[in-house]
Amino acid sequence: MEIRYNSTRSKSAPVKASEAILRGLSEDGGLFVPDSIPALDVSVDKLAEMDYQQTAYEVMKLFLTDFTGEELKDCITKAYDEKFDTEEIVPIVEKDGVYYLELFHGATIAFKDMALSILPHLLTTSAKKNHVKNEIVILTATSGDTGKAALSGFADVEGTRIIVFYPKNGVSPIQEKQMITQKGKNTCVVGIHGNFDDAQTGVKKIFGDRKLAEEMDAKGFQLSSANSINIGRLVPQIVYYVYAYGQLLKEGKIKAGEKINVTVPTGNFGNILAAYYAKQMGLPIDRLICASNENKVLYDFFRTGTYDRNREFVLTSSPSMDILISSNLERLIYHIAGNDADKSRELMSALTQGGTYTITESMKEKLADFYGNYANEDETAETIRSLYEKTGYVIDTHTAVASCVYEKYRKETKDTKLTVLASTASPFKFTRSVMEAIGGGYGQMEDFELADKLSEISGVTMPKAIEEIRTAPVLHNHVCEKDEMKQAMTGFLSL
């Protein structure tokens, strides 16, 4: 069955998967969504026998229906290779009764690698399929992890350029060093004076600038996105939830058909939306536990049905979740509105104009699968310290937010189902916050000394991604105001 992609904001003609990947964002500002959610056509017993690459093919072939089997397998083989430091790609580690799905074994030690390792291959394949002659300009806003993963994926990929905007004072020192030391003649990194929402809004404005698009086309360029607004980012994220279920079955932790819960630390809502799609495909998932930090706009939404970004923006120790406009929630809104683009557009317009919207009661009823809660800074630190003292296992701040929220869920509901928790980043990416949480007077050390100490106390070898940037020279030092992003981009492209 062919899957085509509609905009969340209009009834414009649906497009093929490769076209949706190329465009990134619909011309009307909407996000591309599949016209139906395909059902998994392999049994969970067969999933238990598959490796990660085989599972990826079985999931992605159902969504990317205009790719040939050969094209898709080629993209998967190139993406999930020796750049991951574990053979199984995403190990599952059980600690204190929770199953941590370690999504950080790729080149940049964060879960974004899982999708951004394959997106360049999906994109260049899509360009060939659609006879694109223009150079593709990847334009991305990052709250810390997407930027480096996208830069790493697209660096020196023929026919592409990549520009990443990040909040200058809103990412961890390690995250920033990873980005500003990035090699590649086609790469550009720009810090902005503003927060992630400012960067994301600026990127969306550039995508919506028709005059700029015409100017770029005349010079042989066209825009696309590596953010999770691109369906080519979202589909690969579904894979690891399906794979996790198969592995738990293989290890005898669950029986075929037994339901599990999934807990996800959430900012832009893409990672938990992927779990929602996996559930819609028929994977036996019960509750989707949405974990927020002190920027708890999603917690309030699930509790009240009102989304309200009119609040103080809090800089936390889990910066990738410091977000007040969760872009991928728009896809969920579209689905729970009965795939009603008019309703979705109305609500998104209200968000743009007044910063808030409220869903209907019938829409709210369709959120029953979700549970939302949040962890404050003290709770996050305590979770890291407590788990380390109990088990010797060290988790990063984002994973700790999810772990804390899961504990709140378990106490509140008494639900003891096996729960998979998305561990979204290596603790080495947030060494200062992690080491301060564990305690021991490490506060005077510089960041790489802290990384060495973390390696020592955790017994985990220092990731290659950290060693590489220890002495790497800064190659990108451009900083601009939030309203100068377009000029920064056109300057890089010499327009």
N, C-alpha and C positions, 0 to 999 in steps of 0.2 A: 504494500500500500504506500502510495506516495504521500509524504508529509510536506505541506507547504507552510509558509510563515506569514502571519498577519501582523499588522501594527496594532499595538494596544490602544491607539488613539484615532483610528479611522478605518473605514471599510474599503480602503484602497485595495487594488488587486494583490492577492497573495503572491509571494515570491518563492523561488526554490531555495533550498538550504545554502547552496554556494553563493547565491545573490545576497542572502541575509548576512552571511559571514563577511562578504566583501563590503557591504554598506555599513555594518556595525549598528547604525541607528537608522530608523525610518525617517524619510524626509519630513514627516509631520511631527517629529520629535518623539514619537512612540518607540517602544522596544518591540523587537520581533518575538512572536510566540508561535509555537506549533499549532496548526489548526485542529489537531487532536493529539492526545498522548498515547503513543503506541504501547501495546502490551508486550511484556517480555515473552519471547517465543522459545525460550529454553527453560527447562525445569530447574528448580533450585538444586536438585541432585547433580545435574550436569554442571551447574555453576561451581559446585564444590571441587570438580575435577580440573577447572580451568586456571591458567595463570593470569596475570594482570592484563597482558596484551590480548589474550583470547577473550577475556571478559569485556575489554574495551571495544573490541570489534562487534561482539554480540549486542552491546548497548547502542553504540554509535551508528551502526548500520540502519537501525530503526528510525533514527532522527535525520540522518544525512542521506536521504534516499536518492539524491541525484549524483552521489559519488559511486563509482564502481567499487566492487569488492577489492580489486587490485589497488585502486587509488587509496582507499581507506586503510588497507593493511600496510601500505607503504608509509603513510603518515604515522601510523601507530608504531611501526618498527623504528622509524627515525626518532620518534619522541621518547619512547620508554626504553632507553638503552643504558649504557654504562655511565651516563651522567648521574644516575641514581646510585646511591652508595649501598643499597641493599638489593639483593636479588629479587625479593618479593615486591619491590617498589613501595608498597605501603604496609609495613609490619603492624600487627595488632598486639599490644602489650597489656596484659592484665595486671592492674595494681589496685589493691584495696577494694576489690569487687567491681571495678570499672574497667571497661575495655577501651584503651586509648588507641585510636586509629592514627598512627604516626604519618602525617601527610607532609613531612618536612625533610625527606631524604633526597630531594633534588638539588640542582645546581645552586639555588639561592636560599636553601633551608627554610622554605615556607610553603604552605599548601598551594600557593599560586602557581608553583612549578608544575603541578599536576595538569593544569589546563594550558599554561603558557609554554610548555614544552611542545605541545602539539599544534597550537594555534598558528604559528608561522607556516607550518606545513599545510594545514587546512586552507590557510589564506592564499598561499602561492598556488596551490592546486585549484582553488576556486577562481583565481585570476586567469589561469590557463583555460579552464573550462568555459569561462565567459569572454574569452578573447580580449582581455584587458591589455591595453598597450601602455597605459599610464603607469608611472611609478606610484606605489601605494604608500601613503604617509600615515603611519600609525600615530594617533594622537591619544594620549592617556593621562588621566589624573590618578594620583596614588596617595593613599594614606600610609604608605610605607613599604608594603611587600609587592604589590602588583608592579610597581615601577621597575625594581631590579629584575624581577622575573621576566617582564616583557622585554627589557633591554637585553638581557641575556639571551632570550629566545630569538630576537630579531637582529642582533648585532651582526652586521656584514651579510645579512640575507639579501641576495640579489633582488633588485626590483622593489626594495622597500627602504623607507627611512622611518625613524621613530623619535618622537618628542614626548618627554615625560615631564609633567608639572607636579611638584610636591609642595606641601606647606613647609616653609623654611625652618620654622621652629616647632614642627608638629610630628617629627619622626624621631626614632632613637638614633644615637650617634652611629651605631653599627649600620642601621638601615641607610642613613645618609651616606656613610663612607662607601657602602656597596654601590650606590647609584653614581656618586660623583667621580668614582674611579673607573667607571665602565669604559672599556675599549670599544672600538668600532667606528669607522668613518661615517656611518649613517646614523649615529646616535646623538641625541641632544637632551640634556637634563637641565631643567630650570626650576629653581626655588621661587616660591611666591610669598609675598608678605600677606598672609591670610591663612585660613584653615582649609581642611580638605574639602568641605562643602563649597568654598569659594573656588577652589581649583576645579572641582567637578562641574560647577555651574558655568565657569569660563569655557571649559571644553565643550559643553553642550551648546553654548552660544556660538562657538566657532562652527560646530557641525550644522547649526541652523542658519548659517550665513550663506544665502544663495549666491549673492554677488561674489563672495570669496570663492565659492565652489567653481563658479564660471571662470574666474581668473586663474585658479589652480589648474583647471582642465586645459585652458589655453596654453599653460606652461608645461603640461604633461604630468600633472599630479592629481591624485584623488585621495580623499580621506577615508580611513577606517579606524576602528577602535580595538584596543586590547583589553579594555575594561570588561567587567562581567556583564555590562550591557550588551556585549557581543554574544550572540547565541553560540558562536564557536568556542567561547569560554565556558558557557554554562553546561553544554552537553557533555564534555569530558568530565565534569565534576560529578555527574550522576554515576559514573562508572565506579568510583571507589566505594560507594555505599553498597552497590550490587556485589562488588568483589568481597567486601567485608562480610556480607551475609554468607557467601559461598565458603569463605575461609572458616567462619565460626561453625558452619555445618560440617566441614571437612574435619575440624579438630574435635567434633563431638560436643561442642559447647551448647548447641541447640539442635532441635529436631526439625526436619523439613516442614515448612509451613508455620513453625513457631514464630510468634511476633516478637520483635525487639523494639526498643526505643532508641532514638538518636538524639544526642545533645550537640549543639553547634554554637560556638561563640560567633556572634553576628554583628556586623556593621552595615554593610551594603546589601545584605540579605541574599546574595547569590548562592552561598554555600548551603544554606538551609533550604533554599528554593530547589536546589538540585536534589536534596533528600526528599522533598515533597514530590518532585517529579518521579523519583524512584518508587515512592509509595503508590503514586498514580499508575505506574507501569505494572503494579501487582506485587512488588517486593513486600514481604510481610513486615512492614513497619507500623507500629501503633502510634506512639506520641512523638511529636517533633518538638524538642525542648529548645527554645530560643533564648540564648543567654546574652545579656547586654551588660556593658559596664555603666558608669555613672551617667553617660549620655543615653539615658534609658527611654528614648522615644518609642522603641519597639515594644518594650514592656508596657508602657502606658497605652499603646495602641491595642495590644491584645487584651488588656484589662478593660478598656473603655469603648473601643471601636472608633476612637478619635485619634487621628494622627496630627500632632502639633509640634512643629519644629521651632516655635517661638519660645525659646528658653536659652539659658546660658549654655555656651559651648564649653565643655570641660576637657582640659588636657589631662589624660590619665597615663598610667604605666602600660596600658594596652592600646597604643596609638592607632593601630589598624582598625579599631572599632570606634574611634572618636569621630562619629558621623551622625549628623542630624537629618540628612536626606538620604534614606535608604533606597537607592534607585531601583533595585530588583523587586522591591515590594510592589511596584507597579504591575509586574507580571502576575503576581498573586491576586491583586485587586481585580485585574481584568478577568481572571478565571472565576473568582468567587462572585463576580457580577454576571456570570453566565456568558462569558466571552463577549461582553457588551462594550464595544469600543467607545460608544457615546458616553456611557456612564463613567468609564475609565478616564476619558478625556476631561469630563466635567470635574472629577475629583482632582486630577492632576493640575488642572487650571486653577482650582481653588487653592491648592498647595502653593503654586507659583505666586498667586496674587495676594493671598492672605496668610500663607504659612500653615494652613490647617485644613483638614477635611474630616468628615464623619461618615462612616459607611452605614448602610441600611441594616436593619435587624436581620433580614434574611441573609445578607452577606456575612454578618457576624456569626450566624449559626454555622456557616461553612468553615469557620476557623477552629472548630472543635478539636481538630487533630493537633493544634498548636498549644503549647504552654509557654508563657513568657515570664522571665524574672531577671533580676540583675544582681551584680555584686559590686560593692563599693571598694575603694582602694585598700582599706584595712582588711576586708574579707579576702580580697585577691591575694594579698601578701601572706595572710594566715594560711590560706589553702596551699600555697607553694611550700611554706615552712612545714606544715603538718604532714603533707604527703612525703616530703623528703625525710623527715624524722621517723615516720612509720616504715618507709619502704626503701629509702635511698634513691628513689626515682625523682628526677628534677623535671618540672614542666615550666613552660613559659607563661607569661602573664595572661595571654589570651586564652590559653588552655585552662589556666587557673580560674578565670571568670566562668568558663563553662562547667568546670568541676564543682565550683561553689554553688552555681545555680542548680546543677543536677542534685546535689545534696539537699538543697531546699525543696526541690520537686519531690524527692524520695520521702522526706519527712512529712511533707504536706499531704501527699497522696497515698503513702504506704505501698506504692507500686514497686515491686521488686523484679520486674522483667529485666533480662539482660540488656544492658545499655551500652551502645557504642558512642564514644565521645570523640569528636573530631579534634585532634591535637594539631593545631594549625601552624605552629612555628617552633623551631628549635629554641631552647632556652638560651643558646649562644647568641641569638639575635637581640636579646634584651638582657644582657649580662648584668648590668648595674641593678635594674629593678629586681631581677631574680636573686642576685647575691645579697642585696639589702634585705629581701624578704627572708632568706634563710638565716641571716644574722651572722655575727662573728667579727664585726668591725672591719669590714672590707671597704668601707666608704671612701678611704683615701687613695685607693688604687685607681690607676687609669684603666680605660675600657679593655685593652688587650691583656693587661695583667689580670683583670677580673675573669676574662675568658680562660686564661691558663689555670686560674684557681678553680673555676667551675669544672674544667676538665678533670682536675685532680680529685675533687670531692665527689664527683658523679661517676668517675670511672669511665667516662665517655671520651673517645678520641676527639680532639679538636676538629670540627668540620673543615674541609678544604676551603669552603666559601669564606671562612674567617681568616685562615692562614693567608689566602691570596690577597686580601685587602690590608693586611697588617702594615705593609710597607709600600703599598701601591700609591703612585702619584695621583693627585687630584687633576682630573681632565676636564671637569665641568664646574664652572664657578659663576654661572649666570644666575642672577636674582632679579625679579621684576615685581612691580605692583600687580595686584589681582586684576586690574583693568588694562594691563599691558600685555596680556597673554597672546593676543592675536598678533601684535607687533613682534613679539619674541619668536613666534612660529614663522611668520613671513620672512623675518630676518634670516633664520636658519635655512629657509628654502630659497633665499635670494629672490623673492618675488618683488 
